[in-house]
Amino acid sequence: RAEVGRYDGEVLDGEVVDTRTAGHGFDVILRNGSVLPTRTLLIATGVSDELPDIPGVREQWGRGVLHCPYCHGWEVRDQRIGILGIHPMSAHQAMLFHQWSRDITFFSGGRPIDEQDRVSLAALGIPIEERRISGVAADGGRVVGVEVDDDEVIDLDAVVVATRLTVGVEPYAAIGLEAVDHPVGTVIPTDEMGATPVPGVWAAGNCADLMAQVGAAAAQGARAAQQINASLIMADLDKAIEVRDGTRV
């Protein structure tokens, strides 16, 4: 926030509930009723993780319940890891986490497993637990295992789940911005520079790229900002030319 202030930027605390097109570009409406006029928009809201409805997952999310081998793999290296096979990408997660630990259990929960996935898991020495998943077991705020069939806990140190990543575009529906389906959720479509199909609107970070980590998301924001700046300069130039030629008052 201090850095933004040094560049004459302003950080506002508020929740955007709606947007609308206007002669100057767009109006952004906040929950408190404030209206912020703007010529362009950069959407950088990230995404939401839709968690599976399994007892204990939400309580341990971001601690003992993880989802990404690149974000969290190092922290659980050589530990006992359970993969909850509740998503088409779950077997793939098990294969990726295998680089961090040789003590991995795949919990199918009785769901069917693709035959090639079975072959891959077997080749890596990853056992498959077929019984119903009753919940994630914890003790003192720490994951201790996965409970199956309501009567047995398989001892573990960490649990991996696949989430559905969704972007919230409801506040921008009135200006025509829509999310599109992605194999692991929804995303705002953009071109390589971050421009969305709605003229004057850009998007950057996870709302436009579900796989982007912090470094990539920040780089996308900087790239989109350059494009926005250049577009505004050229728009002002076009206006100046029109005024000079008498085609605009």
C-alpha positions as CSV (number, residue, x, y, z in Angstrom):
1,R,0.0,0.0,0.0
2,A,2.8,2.4,0.8
3,E,4.5,1.6,-2.5
4,V,1.2,2.4,-4.4
5,G,1.0,5.7,-2.5
6,R,4.5,6.7,-3.6
7,Y,3.2,6.5,-7.2
8,D,0.1,8.7,-6.4
9,G,-2.1,5.6,-6.5
10,E,-5.0,5.1,-4.1
11,V,-6.1,1.9,-2.4
12,L,-9.8,1.8,-1.5
13,D,-11.3,-0.7,0.8
14,G,-14.6,-1.8,-0.7
15,E,-16.6,-4.5,-2.5
16,V,-17.5,-4.2,-6.1
17,V,-21.1,-5.3,-6.6
18,D,-21.9,-4.0,-10.1
19,T,-20.5,-2.2,-13.1
20,R,-22.1,-0.4,-16.0
21,T,-21.0,1.2,-19.2
22,A,-20.9,5.0,-19.4
23,G,-19.9,7.7,-21.8
24,H,-16.4,7.9,-20.2
25,G,-16.0,4.1,-20.1
26,F,-17.4,2.4,-17.0
27,D,-18.9,3.1,-13.6
28,V,-17.9,0.8,-10.8
29,I,-20.5,0.5,-8.1
30,L,-19.4,-0.4,-4.5
31,R,-21.6,-2.0,-1.8
32,N,-21.6,1.2,0.1
33,G,-23.2,3.0,-2.9
34,S,-20.1,4.8,-4.1
35,V,-19.7,5.1,-7.8
36,L,-16.2,5.2,-9.3
37,P,-15.9,6.4,-12.9
38,T,-13.2,4.8,-15.0
39,R,-12.1,4.7,-18.6
40,T,-10.8,1.1,-18.4
41,L,-10.9,-1.9,-16.0
42,L,-8.3,-4.4,-15.0
43,I,-9.9,-7.5,-13.3
44,A,-7.5,-9.1,-10.9
45,T,-9.8,-10.9,-8.5
46,G,-8.3,-14.3,-8.5
47,V,-10.4,-17.4,-8.1
48,S,-12.3,-19.3,-5.5
49,D,-11.5,-22.9,-4.6
50,E,-14.7,-25.0,-4.4
51,L,-13.8,-27.7,-1.8
52,P,-15.3,-31.2,-1.7
53,D,-18.0,-31.8,0.8
54,I,-15.9,-34.1,3.0
55,P,-15.8,-33.6,6.7
56,G,-12.5,-32.1,7.9
57,V,-11.4,-30.8,4.5
58,R,-12.5,-27.2,5.0
59,E,-11.2,-27.1,8.6
60,Q,-7.7,-28.2,7.5
61,W,-7.6,-26.4,4.1
62,G,-4.3,-24.6,3.7
63,R,-2.8,-26.5,6.5
64,G,-2.8,-30.3,6.4
65,V,-5.1,-30.4,3.4
66,L,-3.3,-29.3,0.2
67,H,-3.8,-29.3,-3.5
68,C,-0.6,-28.3,-5.4
69,P,2.7,-30.2,-5.6
70,Y,4.4,-27.0,-6.8
71,C,3.0,-24.8,-4.1
72,H,3.2,-27.2,-1.1
73,G,5.2,-30.2,-2.2
74,W,8.5,-29.3,-0.5
75,E,6.7,-28.7,2.8
76,V,5.4,-32.3,2.9
77,R,8.4,-34.1,1.4
78,D,9.0,-37.6,2.7
79,Q,5.8,-37.6,4.7
80,R,2.8,-39.9,4.5
81,I,0.5,-38.3,1.9
82,G,-3.1,-39.3,1.0
83,I,-4.7,-38.4,-2.3
84,L,-8.5,-38.1,-2.3
85,G,-9.6,-39.5,-5.6
86,I,-12.6,-37.3,-6.1
87,H,-11.7,-35.5,-9.3
88,P,-10.6,-36.5,-12.8
89,M,-7.2,-34.9,-12.0
90,S,-6.7,-36.8,-8.7
91,A,-4.6,-39.6,-10.2
92,H,-2.4,-37.0,-11.9
93,Q,-1.9,-35.3,-8.6
94,A,-0.8,-38.6,-7.1
95,M,1.8,-39.0,-9.8
96,L,3.1,-35.5,-9.2
97,F,3.3,-35.8,-5.5
98,H,5.2,-39.0,-5.9
99,Q,8.3,-37.0,-6.5
100,W,8.1,-35.7,-3.0
101,S,7.3,-38.9,-1.1
102,R,7.3,-42.6,-1.6
103,D,4.6,-43.1,1.0
104,I,1.5,-42.2,-0.8
105,T,-2.0,-43.7,-0.7
106,F,-4.7,-43.1,-3.3
107,F,-8.2,-43.1,-1.8
108,S,-10.8,-43.9,-4.6
109,G,-13.7,-43.8,-2.2
110,G,-15.3,-46.5,-4.2
111,R,-15.3,-44.4,-7.4
112,P,-14.3,-46.0,-10.7
113,I,-10.7,-45.5,-11.7
114,D,-9.5,-45.2,-15.3
115,E,-7.6,-48.4,-16.2
116,Q,-4.6,-46.4,-17.4
117,D,-4.5,-44.6,-14.1
118,R,-4.6,-47.9,-12.3
119,V,-1.6,-49.0,-14.3
120,S,0.3,-45.8,-13.6
121,L,-0.4,-45.8,-9.9
122,A,0.7,-49.5,-9.7
123,A,3.9,-48.7,-11.6
124,L,4.7,-46.1,-9.0
125,G,3.9,-48.4,-6.1
126,I,1.0,-46.2,-4.9
127,P,-1.6,-48.4,-3.2
128,I,-5.3,-47.8,-3.8
129,E,-7.7,-47.7,-0.9
130,E,-11.2,-48.5,-2.2
131,R,-13.3,-48.0,0.9
132,R,-15.7,-45.0,1.3
133,I,-14.0,-41.8,2.5
134,S,-15.7,-40.7,5.7
135,G,-13.6,-37.6,6.5
136,V,-10.2,-36.1,7.2
137,A,-9.1,-36.9,10.8
138,A,-7.3,-34.3,12.8
139,D,-5.9,-34.1,16.3
140,G,-5.1,-30.8,17.9
141,G,-5.5,-29.0,14.6
142,R,-3.1,-31.3,12.8
143,V,-4.1,-33.9,10.1
144,V,-3.5,-37.4,11.3
145,G,-5.2,-39.4,8.6
146,V,-8.2,-40.2,6.5
147,E,-11.2,-42.1,8.0
148,V,-12.8,-44.8,5.9
149,D,-16.1,-46.5,6.3
150,D,-16.7,-44.5,9.6
151,D,-14.6,-47.0,11.6
152,E,-10.9,-46.9,10.6
153,V,-8.3,-44.1,10.3
154,I,-5.5,-44.6,7.8
155,D,-2.5,-42.7,9.4
156,L,-1.2,-39.8,7.3
157,D,0.6,-36.5,7.7
158,A,-1.0,-34.6,4.8
159,V,-4.0,-34.9,2.5
160,V,-4.3,-33.8,-1.1
161,V,-7.5,-32.8,-2.8
162,A,-8.4,-31.4,-6.2
163,T,-10.6,-28.3,-6.1
164,R,-12.7,-26.6,-8.7
165,L,-11.4,-23.2,-9.4
166,T,-14.1,-20.6,-10.3
167,V,-13.9,-16.9,-11.1
168,G,-16.7,-14.6,-9.9
169,V,-17.9,-12.4,-12.8
170,E,-21.3,-11.5,-11.5
171,P,-20.3,-7.8,-10.8
172,Y,-19.2,-7.5,-14.4
173,A,-22.1,-9.2,-16.1
174,A,-23.8,-6.0,-17.1
175,I,-20.8,-4.9,-19.2
176,G,-20.8,-8.2,-21.0
177,L,-17.9,-10.0,-19.3
178,E,-18.4,-13.7,-19.0
179,A,-16.3,-16.6,-17.7
180,V,-15.7,-19.7,-19.8
181,D,-15.4,-23.3,-18.8
182,H,-11.9,-24.8,-18.2
183,P,-11.1,-28.4,-17.4
184,V,-10.6,-27.5,-13.7
185,G,-13.1,-24.7,-13.4
186,T,-13.9,-21.4,-15.0
187,V,-11.7,-18.6,-16.3
188,I,-12.0,-15.1,-17.9
189,P,-10.8,-15.4,-21.5
190,T,-8.1,-13.0,-22.6
191,D,-5.6,-12.6,-25.4
192,E,-1.9,-12.9,-24.8
193,M,-1.8,-9.3,-23.6
194,G,-4.6,-9.7,-21.1
195,A,-7.4,-8.0,-23.1
196,T,-10.8,-9.6,-22.6
197,P,-13.5,-9.8,-25.3
198,V,-15.1,-6.6,-23.8
199,P,-13.3,-3.5,-25.1
200,G,-11.7,-1.5,-22.4
201,V,-11.5,-4.5,-20.0
202,W,-8.4,-6.5,-19.2
203,A,-7.8,-9.4,-16.8
204,A,-4.7,-10.7,-15.1
205,G,-3.6,-13.3,-12.6
206,N,-5.5,-16.4,-11.6
207,C,-8.9,-15.1,-12.9
208,A,-7.4,-15.3,-16.4
209,D,-4.8,-18.0,-15.9
210,L,-5.7,-20.8,-13.4
211,M,-2.1,-22.1,-13.3
212,A,-0.3,-18.8,-12.6
213,Q,1.6,-18.6,-9.3
214,V,2.5,-15.3,-7.7
215,G,5.4,-14.4,-10.0
216,A,3.4,-15.1,-13.2
217,A,0.3,-13.3,-11.9
218,A,2.3,-10.2,-11.1
219,A,4.0,-10.3,-14.5
220,Q,0.6,-10.5,-16.2
221,G,-0.6,-7.5,-14.2
222,A,2.4,-5.5,-15.3
223,R,2.0,-6.5,-18.9
224,A,-1.8,-5.6,-18.9
225,A,-1.0,-2.3,-17.2
226,Q,1.4,-1.4,-20.1
227,Q,-1.3,-2.2,-22.6
228,I,-3.9,-0.2,-20.7
229,N,-1.5,2.8,-20.5
230,A,-0.7,2.6,-24.2
231,S,-4.4,2.3,-25.2
232,L,-5.3,5.4,-23.1
233,I,-2.4,7.4,-24.7
234,M,-3.5,6.5,-28.2
235,A,-7.2,7.3,-27.4
236,D,-6.1,10.7,-26.2
237,L,-4.0,11.2,-29.3
238,D,-7.0,10.3,-31.6
239,K,-9.1,12.8,-29.7
240,A,-6.5,15.5,-30.1
241,I,-6.3,14.9,-33.8
242,E,-10.1,15.0,-34.1
243,V,-10.2,18.3,-32.2
244,R,-7.4,19.8,-34.4
245,D,-9.2,18.7,-37.6
246,G,-12.4,20.2,-36.4
247,T,-14.2,16.8,-36.4
248,R,-14.7,16.9,-32.7
249,V,-15.6,19.8,-30.4
